[in-house]
Amino acid sequence: MAYLLCFVLGFGITGKQYVGWNYLLEMQPSNKQVQVGTLEFIFEGVVYFSITFYFGWVNKEWRYV
């Protein structure tokens, strides 16, 4: 069940990310869209890496849902 829910969650996150990303870029001036879009994806990657690092090496007290 956990694998199924993670699979469904992946579809939802992907849709949410790209809809939000498009709205974010539409609100920016055209000369800043590349910089803003790049920074958004960099920060997203840093968040995933930080969570993985924290639960992999700092805190060993995690459990499966």
Residue pairs with C-beta under 8 A, 6 or more apart in sequence:
2 64
2 65
5 65
17 44
21 37
21 40
24 36
24 37
24 40
25 33
25 36
25 37
28 36
55 62
